Amino acid sequence: MKSRNLCDLLEQKLDAFNNFLSATMVLKELLESKNDIEKIETFIDERQNCINMIDSIDCQINRIRKEITTLSYKTKERIKTLATIVDDTAAKTVHINKEFETMLQFHHDDIKNQLLKIRHSRDGVKGYVVRNYGGNQPRFLDVTS
């Protein structure tokens, strides 16, 4: 019975990795096309849910592994096959996730540079005002009253 639960958990873990992978691919496409931020937030939440699910499944698998003493050959082979598929999917997920993180870092740096440029242009205007008015910025008074 425990071995069946272990196989079920491995299948659930594989599904969670596949969901994480598909959410990452959609995020990557949304980032490239600079689409709606709300959609991006939805897929980031979905990825986080997948991560939480994988962590929960890993805890359950570790608990079951400690309780199982012997397995039949057929069950061992099934578990080995599922574990290999999960490992391959996890490796693919890591690769795609690194690409996504690189894209995000590029966009982060681009936005940071734009903000710095805006800040420096504002500083240039301040320098112009101080230089031309000697630190006494012009004041506009309503003298009609």
N, CA and C atoms as an extended XYZ file, in Angstrom:
435
Properties=species:S:1:pos:R:3:atomname:S:1:resname:S:1:resid:I:1 pbc="F F F"
N         0.816       -1.198        0.000 N   MET     1
C         0.000        0.000        0.000 CA  MET     1
C         0.859        1.260        0.000 C   MET     1
N         1.911        1.270        0.794 N   LYS     2
C         2.811        2.423        0.862 CA  LYS     2
C         3.517        2.646       -0.461 C   LYS     2
N         3.853        1.547       -1.149 N   SER     3
C         4.537        1.678       -2.428 CA  SER     3
C         3.618        2.315       -3.469 C   SER     3
N         2.336        1.988       -3.408 N   ARG     4
C         1.369        2.599       -4.328 CA  ARG     4
C         1.267        4.093       -4.059 C   ARG     4
N         1.237        4.461       -2.783 N   ASN     5
C         1.214        5.878       -2.427 CA  ASN     5
C         2.461        6.590       -2.923 C   ASN     5
N         3.585        5.909       -2.843 N   LEU     6
C         4.842        6.489       -3.314 CA  LEU     6
C         4.784        6.745       -4.815 C   LEU     6
N         4.267        5.809       -5.567 N   CYS     7
C         4.115        5.998       -7.016 CA  CYS     7
C         3.155        7.144       -7.322 C   CYS     7
N         2.063        7.199       -6.581 N   ASP     8
C         1.095        8.291       -6.770 CA  ASP     8
C         1.739        9.640       -6.469 C   ASP     8
N         2.523        9.701       -5.407 N   LEU     9
C         3.190       10.950       -5.060 CA  LEU     9
C         4.205       11.363       -6.124 C   LEU     9
N         4.924       10.380       -6.674 N   LEU    10
C         5.871       10.700       -7.741 CA  LEU    10
C         5.152       11.229       -8.982 C   LEU    10
N         3.994       10.660       -9.283 N   GLU    11
C         3.207       11.153      -10.414 CA  GLU    11
C         2.688       12.567      -10.146 C   GLU    11
N         2.278       12.835       -8.916 N   GLN    12
C         1.835       14.180       -8.553 CA  GLN    12
C         2.991       15.174       -8.648 C   GLN    12
N         4.166       14.731       -8.232 N   LYS    13
C         5.345       15.593       -8.307 CA  LYS    13
C         5.682       15.898       -9.762 C   LYS    13
N         5.567       14.909      -10.622 N   LEU    14
C         5.807       15.114      -12.047 CA  LEU    14
C         4.804       16.112      -12.622 C   LEU    14
N         3.546       15.970      -12.242 N   ASP    15
C         2.524       16.931      -12.692 CA  ASP    15
C         2.840       18.344      -12.205 C   ASP    15
N         3.286       18.465      -10.965 N   ALA    16
C         3.623       19.784      -10.414 CA  ALA    16
C         4.798       20.400      -11.170 C   ALA    16
N         5.810       19.581      -11.490 N   PHE    17
C         6.939       20.085      -12.273 CA  PHE    17
C         6.489       20.513      -13.670 C   PHE    17
N         5.610       19.735      -14.277 N   ASN    18
C         5.108       20.099      -15.606 CA  ASN    18
C         4.295       21.392      -15.558 C   ASN    18
N         3.485       21.562      -14.513 N   ASN    19
C         2.733       22.802      -14.353 CA  ASN    19
C         3.668       23.995      -14.137 C   ASN    19
N         4.703       23.788      -13.334 N   PHE    20
C         5.697       24.834      -13.105 CA  PHE    20
C         6.381       25.204      -14.416 C   PHE    20
N         6.739       24.183      -15.183 N   LEU    21
C         7.413       24.398      -16.457 CA  LEU    21
C         6.522       25.163      -17.430 C   LEU    21
N         5.253       24.783      -17.523 N   SER    22
C         4.353       25.472      -18.445 CA  SER    22
C         4.104       26.909      -17.993 C   SER    22
N         3.962       27.145      -16.693 N   ALA    23
C         3.785       28.510      -16.187 CA  ALA    23
C         5.012       29.359      -16.476 C   ALA    23
N         6.192       28.775      -16.360 N   THR    24
C         7.430       29.496      -16.649 CA  THR    24
C         7.511       29.849      -18.131 C   THR    24
N         7.109       28.926      -18.990 N   MET    25
C         7.130       29.195      -20.428 CA  MET    25
C         6.165       30.337      -20.784 C   MET    25
N         4.988       30.331      -20.183 N   VAL    26
C         4.024       31.403      -20.437 CA  VAL    26
C         4.575       32.731      -19.923 C   VAL    26
N         5.185       32.720      -18.743 N   LEU    27
C         5.785       33.934      -18.203 CA  LEU    27
C         6.872       34.470      -19.122 C   LEU    27
N         7.664       33.565      -19.644 N   LYS    28
C         8.735       33.958      -20.557 CA  LYS    28
C         8.152       34.641      -21.800 C   LYS    28
N         7.085       34.080      -22.346 N   GLU    29
C         6.434       34.669      -23.514 CA  GLU    29
C         5.817       36.028      -23.174 C   GLU    29
N         5.174       36.120      -22.007 N   LEU    30
C         4.575       37.388      -21.594 CA  LEU    30
C         5.631       38.466      -21.389 C   LEU    30
N         6.768       38.074      -20.853 N   LEU    31
C         7.842       39.028      -20.624 CA  LEU    31
C         8.423       39.515      -21.948 C   LEU    31
N         8.561       38.598      -22.903 N   GLU    32
C         9.085       38.983      -24.214 CA  GLU    32
C         8.149       39.931      -24.944 C   GLU    32
N         6.842       39.714      -24.796 N   SER    33
C         5.872       40.554      -25.499 CA  SER    33
C         5.418       41.742      -24.650 C   SER    33
N         5.871       41.800      -23.407 N   LYS    34
C         5.531       42.885      -22.478 CA  LYS    34
C         4.023       43.064      -22.366 C   LYS    34
N         3.349       41.964      -22.131 N   ASN    35
C         1.891       41.977      -22.002 CA  ASN    35
C         1.454       42.392      -20.606 C   ASN    35
N         0.209       42.146      -20.325 N   ASP    36
C        -0.482       42.555      -19.117 CA  ASP    36
C         0.204       42.058      -17.844 C   ASP    36
N         0.431       42.979      -16.910 N   ILE    37
C         1.082       42.660      -15.640 CA  ILE    37
C         0.218       41.716      -14.802 C   ILE    37
N        -1.098       41.854      -14.864 N   GLU    38
C        -1.977       40.986      -14.066 CA  GLU    38
C        -1.818       39.528      -14.470 C   GLU    38
N        -1.630       39.275      -15.758 N   LYS    39
C        -1.408       37.897      -16.207 CA  LYS    39
C        -0.097       37.374      -15.647 C   LYS    39
N         0.908       38.232      -15.642 N   ILE    40
C         2.215       37.836      -15.122 CA  ILE    40
C         2.089       37.460      -13.647 C   ILE    40
N         1.357       38.257      -12.878 N   GLU    41
C         1.177       37.965      -11.458 CA  GLU    41
C         0.469       36.631      -11.247 C   GLU    41
N        -0.500       36.328      -12.104 N   THR    42
C        -1.231       35.060      -12.001 CA  THR    42
C        -0.288       33.875      -12.177 C   THR    42
N         0.581       33.951      -13.161 N   PHE    43
C         1.483       32.834      -13.417 CA  PHE    43
C         2.597       32.754      -12.375 C   PHE    43
N         2.985       33.878      -11.823 N   ILE    44
C         3.959       33.837      -10.725 CA  ILE    44
C         3.333       33.137       -9.521 C   ILE    44
N         2.062       33.445       -9.239 N   ASP    45
C         1.359       32.752       -8.147 CA  ASP    45
C         1.236       31.256       -8.432 C   ASP    45
N         0.962       30.911       -9.676 N   GLU    46
C         0.847       29.495      -10.040 CA  GLU    46
C         2.177       28.776       -9.831 C   GLU    46
N         3.268       29.434      -10.219 N   ARG    47
C         4.593       28.839      -10.006 CA  ARG    47
C         4.857       28.623       -8.524 C   ARG    47
N         4.493       29.602       -7.694 N   GLN    48
C         4.704       29.474       -6.261 CA  GLN    48
C         3.877       28.334       -5.688 C   GLN    48
N         2.649       28.182       -6.168 N   ASN    49
C         1.815       27.061       -5.723 CA  ASN    49
C         2.460       25.726       -6.093 C   ASN    49
N         3.042       25.656       -7.283 N   CYS    50
C         3.735       24.423       -7.701 CA  CYS    50
C         4.922       24.139       -6.796 C   CYS    50
N         5.674       25.164       -6.458 N   ILE    51
C         6.833       24.995       -5.571 CA  ILE    51
C         6.373       24.477       -4.212 C   ILE    51
N         5.308       25.072       -3.683 N   ASN    52
C         4.782       24.618       -2.384 CA  ASN    52
C         4.305       23.171       -2.452 C   ASN    52
N         3.653       22.808       -3.555 N   MET    53
C         3.167       21.450       -3.727 CA  MET    53
C         4.336       20.468       -3.807 C   MET    53
N         5.372       20.816       -4.542 N   ILE    54
C         6.547       19.945       -4.668 CA  ILE    54
C         7.202       19.747       -3.304 C   ILE    54
N         7.323       20.819       -2.531 N   ASP    55
C         7.899       20.700       -1.184 CA  ASP    55
C         7.065       19.770       -0.303 C   ASP    55
N         5.752       19.919       -0.377 N   SER    56
C         4.858       19.068        0.411 CA  SER    56
C         4.985       17.602       -0.010 C   SER    56
N         5.024       17.372       -1.313 N   ILE    57
C         5.155       15.998       -1.821 CA  ILE    57
C         6.488       15.403       -1.396 C   ILE    57
N         7.562       16.198       -1.446 N   ASP    58
C         8.871       15.702       -1.022 CA  ASP    58
C         8.854       15.265        0.445 C   ASP    58
N         8.186       16.025        1.290 N   CYS    59
C         8.078       15.648        2.710 CA  CYS    59
C         7.332       14.320        2.859 C   CYS    59
N         6.242       14.164        2.108 N   GLN    60
C         5.472       12.928        2.177 CA  GLN    60
C         6.283       11.744        1.657 C   GLN    60
N         7.019       11.955        0.573 N   ILE    61
C         7.853       10.881        0.010 CA  ILE    61
C         8.914       10.453        1.012 C   ILE    61
N         9.557       11.419        1.642 N   ASN    62
C        10.596       11.082        2.626 CA  ASN    62
C        10.022       10.300        3.798 C   ASN    62
N         8.812       10.667        4.222 N   ARG    63
C         8.172        9.959        5.325 CA  ARG    63
C         7.858        8.512        4.915 C   ARG    63
N         7.347        8.325        3.717 N   ILE    64
C         6.994        6.982        3.237 CA  ILE    64
C         8.257        6.141        3.024 C   ILE    64
N         9.306        6.752        2.492 N   ARG    65
C        10.548        6.007        2.249 CA  ARG    65
C        11.105        5.416        3.536 C   ARG    65
N        10.957        6.133        4.634 N   LYS    66
C        11.456        5.640        5.915 CA  LYS    66
C        10.630        4.458        6.430 C   LYS    66
N         9.359        4.405        6.037 N   GLU    67
C         8.467        3.350        6.525 CA  GLU    67
C         8.535        2.082        5.692 C   GLU    67
N         8.945        2.192        4.441 N   ILE    68
C         8.975        1.033        3.546 CA  ILE    68
C        10.252        0.232        3.792 C   ILE    68
N        10.095       -1.060        3.977 N   THR    69
C        11.263       -1.918        4.206 CA  THR    69
C        11.620       -2.713        2.957 C   THR    69
N        10.631       -3.316        2.289 N   THR    70
C        10.898       -4.103        1.085 CA  THR    70
C         9.880       -3.747        0.011 C   THR    70
N        10.343       -3.876       -1.226 N   LEU    71
C         9.485       -3.622       -2.382 CA  LEU    71
C         9.646       -4.748       -3.386 C   LEU    71
N         8.590       -4.994       -4.123 N   SER    72
C         8.688       -5.998       -5.181 CA  SER    72
C         9.513       -5.425       -6.337 C   SER    72
N        10.002       -6.318       -7.166 N   TYR    73
C        10.823       -5.886       -8.310 CA  TYR    73
C        10.021       -4.965       -9.225 C   TYR    73
N         8.774       -5.313       -9.482 N   LYS    74
C         7.916       -4.517      -10.359 CA  LYS    74
C         7.715       -3.104       -9.798 C   LYS    74
N         7.506       -3.017       -8.503 N   THR    75
C         7.312       -1.719       -7.858 CA  THR    75
C         8.597       -0.898       -7.898 C   THR    75
N         9.729       -1.568       -7.659 N   LYS    76
C        11.018       -0.863       -7.715 CA  LYS    76
C        11.256       -0.274       -9.097 C   LYS    76
N        10.951       -1.058      -10.122 N   GLU    77
C        11.146       -0.583      -11.498 CA  GLU    77
C        10.215        0.591      -11.818 C   GLU    77
N         8.984        0.496      -11.350 N   ARG    78
C         8.016        1.589      -11.569 CA  ARG    78
C         8.491        2.867      -10.883 C   ARG    78
N         8.941        2.737       -9.649 N   ILE    79
C         9.436        3.894       -8.899 CA  ILE    79
C        10.690        4.459       -9.562 C   ILE    79
N        11.573        3.577      -10.007 N   LYS    80
C        12.802        4.018      -10.667 CA  LYS    80
C        12.479        4.783      -11.946 C   LYS    80
N        11.534        4.282      -12.738 N   THR    81
C        11.132        4.949      -13.982 CA  THR    81
C        10.537        6.319      -13.685 C   THR    81
N         9.632        6.370      -12.718 N   LEU    82
C         9.015        7.649      -12.354 CA  LEU    82
C        10.060        8.640      -11.829 C   LEU    82
N        10.976        8.142      -11.005 N   ALA    83
C        12.019        9.020      -10.455 CA  ALA    83
C        12.904        9.578      -11.569 C   ALA    83
N        13.217        8.768      -12.560 N   THR    84
C        14.029        9.228      -13.687 CA  THR    84
C        13.290       10.303      -14.485 C   THR    84
N        12.017       10.073      -14.733 N   ILE    85
C        11.220       11.059      -15.471 CA  ILE    85
C        11.127       12.367      -14.669 C   ILE    85
N        10.912       12.264      -13.375 N   VAL    86
C        10.846       13.455      -12.527 CA  VAL    86
C        12.175       14.192      -12.554 C   VAL    86
N        13.284       13.462      -12.447 N   ASP    87
C        14.611       14.086      -12.482 CA  ASP    87
C        14.862       14.794      -13.810 C   ASP    87
N        14.481       14.161      -14.923 N   ASP    88
C        14.661       14.784      -16.238 CA  ASP    88
C        13.819       16.052      -16.368 C   ASP    88
N        12.584       15.968      -15.906 N   THR    89
C        11.703       17.132      -15.961 CA  THR    89
C        12.237       18.246      -15.062 C   THR    89
N        12.745       17.889      -13.895 N   ALA    90
C        13.311       18.885      -12.983 CA  ALA    90
C        14.527       19.557      -13.613 C   ALA    90
N        15.373       18.787      -14.284 N   ALA    91
C        16.547       19.363      -14.945 CA  ALA    91
C        16.123       20.331      -16.052 C   ALA    91
N        15.125       19.944      -16.823 N   LYS    92
C        14.611       20.822      -17.881 CA  LYS    92
C        14.020       22.093      -17.263 C   LYS    92
N        13.317       21.936      -16.161 N   THR    93
C        12.712       23.067      -15.473 CA  THR    93
C        13.781       24.028      -14.966 C   THR    93
N        14.854       23.498      -14.414 N   VAL    94
C        15.947       24.340      -13.920 CA  VAL    94
C        16.537       25.143      -15.075 C   VAL    94
N        16.742       24.497      -16.207 N   HIS    95
C        17.319       25.177      -17.375 CA  HIS    95
C        16.414       26.318      -17.854 C   HIS    95
N        15.141       26.042      -18.022 N   ILE    96
C        14.182       27.053      -18.483 CA  ILE    96
C        14.062       28.171      -17.449 C   ILE    96
N        14.054       27.813      -16.174 N   ASN    97
C        13.950       28.810      -15.115 CA  ASN    97
C        15.159       29.746      -15.112 C   ASN    97
N        16.358       29.204      -15.362 N   LYS    98
C        17.559       30.052      -15.433 CA  LYS    98
C        17.468       31.026      -16.598 C   LYS    98
N        16.960       30.556      -17.737 N   GLU    99
C        16.769       31.456      -18.878 CA  GLU    99
C        15.800       32.575      -18.510 C   GLU    99
N        14.715       32.215      -17.837 N   PHE   100
C        13.717       33.192      -17.424 CA  PHE   100
C        14.324       34.194      -16.445 C   PHE   100
N        15.095       33.714      -15.475 N   GLU   101
C        15.739       34.606      -14.506 CA  GLU   101
C        16.718       35.546      -15.192 C   GLU   101
N        17.423       35.065      -16.211 N   THR   102
C        18.339       35.914      -16.967 CA  THR   102
C        17.570       37.021      -17.682 C   THR   102
N        16.433       36.650      -18.282 N   MET   103
C        15.602       37.662      -18.944 CA  MET   103
C        15.104       38.694      -17.937 C   MET   103
N        14.657       38.223      -16.777 N   LEU   104
C        14.179       39.144      -15.750 CA  LEU   104
C        15.291       40.071      -15.274 C   LEU   104
N        16.480       39.525      -15.113 N   GLN   105
C        17.613       40.343      -14.680 CA  GLN   105
C        17.925       41.417      -15.722 C   GLN   105
N        17.850       41.057      -16.998 N   PHE   106
C        18.081       42.018      -18.080 CA  PHE   106
C        17.042       43.142      -18.017 C   PHE   106
N        15.763       42.771      -17.852 N   HIS   107
C        14.710       43.780      -17.768 CA  HIS   107
C        14.862       44.633      -16.508 C   HIS   107
N        15.259       44.015      -15.422 N   HIS   108
C        15.505       44.755      -14.182 CA  HIS   108
C        16.600       45.791      -14.387 C   HIS   108
N        17.709       45.377      -14.992 N   ASP   109
C        18.820       46.294      -15.238 CA  ASP   109
C        18.412       47.414      -16.186 C   ASP   109
N        17.599       47.087      -17.194 N   ASP   110
C        17.134       48.092      -18.142 CA  ASP   110
C        16.268       49.145      -17.447 C   ASP   110
N        15.343       48.699      -16.616 N   ILE   111
C        14.481       49.636      -15.886 CA  ILE   111
C        15.316       50.474      -14.921 C   ILE   111
N        16.268       49.846      -14.261 N   LYS   112
C        17.140       50.566      -13.331 CA  LYS   112
C        17.917       51.653      -14.071 C   LYS   112
N        18.446       51.328      -15.239 N   ASN   113
C        19.183       52.324      -16.025 CA  ASN   113
C        18.288       53.463      -16.475 C   ASN   113
N        17.060       53.150      -16.855 N   GLN   114
C        16.114       54.196      -17.248 CA  GLN   114
C        15.816       55.131      -16.075 C   GLN   114
N        15.616       54.558      -14.895 N   LEU   115
C        15.353       55.379      -13.715 CA  LEU   115
C        16.558       56.246      -13.357 C   LEU   115
N        17.750       55.694      -13.479 N   LEU   116
C        18.958       56.487      -13.220 CA  LEU   116
C        19.092       57.624      -14.225 C   LEU   116
N        18.765       57.346      -15.474 N   LYS   117
C        18.829       58.382      -16.502 CA  LYS   117
C        17.843       59.513      -16.183 C   LYS   117
N        16.651       59.149      -15.764 N   ILE   118
C        15.651       60.160      -15.399 CA  ILE   118
C        16.133       60.966      -14.194 C   ILE   118
N        16.710       60.275      -13.234 N   ARG   119
C        17.216       60.966      -12.040 CA  ARG   119
C        18.311       61.945      -12.410 C   ARG   119
N        19.232       61.521      -13.274 N   HIS   120
C        20.334       62.399      -13.669 CA  HIS   120
C        19.838       63.572      -14.499 C   HIS   120
N        18.826       63.369      -15.307 N   SER   121
C        18.302       64.490      -16.090 CA  SER   121
C        17.640       65.509      -15.170 C   SER   121
N        16.984       65.034      -14.117 N   ARG   122
C        16.394       65.941      -13.131 CA  ARG   122
C        17.487       66.723      -12.407 C   ARG   122
N        18.591       66.055      -12.084 N   ASP   123
C        19.711       66.738      -11.441 CA  ASP   123
C        20.296       67.803      -12.358 C   ASP   123
N        20.305       67.527      -13.665 N   GLY   124
C        20.805       68.513      -14.627 CA  GLY   124
C        19.945       69.757      -14.652 C   GLY   124
N        18.659       69.591      -14.570 N   VAL   125
C        17.749       70.742      -14.545 CA  VAL   125
C        17.963       71.545      -13.270 C   VAL   125
N        18.135       70.865      -12.150 N   LYS   126
C        18.408       71.571      -10.895 CA  LYS   126
C        19.690       72.395      -10.999 C   LYS   126
N        20.717       71.803      -11.608 N   GLY   127
C        21.975       72.522      -11.781 CA  GLY   127
C        21.796       73.759      -12.644 C   GLY   127
N        21.002       73.684      -13.635 N   TYR   128
C        20.732       74.816      -14.524 CA  TYR   128
C        20.038       75.935      -13.754 C   TYR   128
N        19.050       75.580      -12.954 N   VAL   129
C        18.311       76.577      -12.182 CA  VAL   129
C        19.237       77.248      -11.174 C   VAL   129
N        20.022       76.485      -10.441 N   VAL   130
C        20.909       77.041       -9.432 CA  VAL   130
C        21.962       77.920      -10.092 C   VAL   130
N        22.506       77.489      -11.200 N   ARG   131
C        23.550       78.251      -11.883 CA  ARG   131
C        22.993       79.583      -12.393 C   ARG   131
N        21.817       79.596      -12.979 N   ASN   132
C        21.276       80.819      -13.582 CA  ASN   132
C        20.652       81.768      -12.569 C   ASN   132
N        20.187       81.247      -11.456 N   TYR   133
C        19.516       82.116      -10.498 CA  TYR   133
C        20.280       82.228       -9.187 C   TYR   133
N        21.492       81.724       -9.151 N   GLY   134
C        22.346       81.880       -7.979 CA  GLY   134
C        21.773       81.289       -6.704 C   GLY   134
N        21.070       80.225       -6.805 N   GLY   135
C        20.520       79.582       -5.614 CA  GLY   135
C        19.195       80.179       -5.199 C   GLY   135
N        18.848       81.331       -5.721 N   ASN   136
C        17.551       81.945       -5.428 CA  ASN   136
C        16.608       81.627       -6.569 C   ASN   136
N        15.833       80.632       -6.383 N   GLN   137
C        14.920       80.247       -7.437 CA  GLN   137
C        13.818       81.284       -7.543 C   GLN   137
N        13.343       81.540       -8.746 N   PRO   138
C        12.313       82.548       -8.906 CA  PRO   138
C        11.033       82.142       -8.171 C   PRO   138
N        10.375       83.129       -7.649 N   ARG   139
C         9.112       82.908       -6.959 CA  ARG   139
C         8.051       83.735       -7.678 C   ARG   139
N         6.924       83.159       -7.764 N   PHE   140
C         5.849       83.843       -8.424 CA  PHE   140
C         4.828       84.248       -7.373 C   PHE   140
N         4.580       85.541       -7.275 N   LEU   141
C         3.685       86.061       -6.264 CA  LEU   141
C         2.425       86.594       -6.928 C   LEU   141
N         1.339       86.381       -6.265 N   ASP   142
C         0.081       86.941       -6.742 CA  ASP   142
C        -0.082       88.285       -6.043 C   ASP   142
N         0.177       89.387       -6.764 N   VAL   143
C         0.150       90.717       -6.178 CA  VAL   143
C        -1.155       91.457       -6.508 C   VAL   143
N        -2.134       90.797       -7.031 N   THR   144
C        -3.386       91.454       -7.406 CA  THR   144
C        -4.301       91.670       -6.222 C   THR   144
N        -4.053       91.107       -5.093 N   SER   145
C        -4.984       91.244       -3.990 CA  SER   145
C        -4.666       92.414       -3.106 C   SER   145
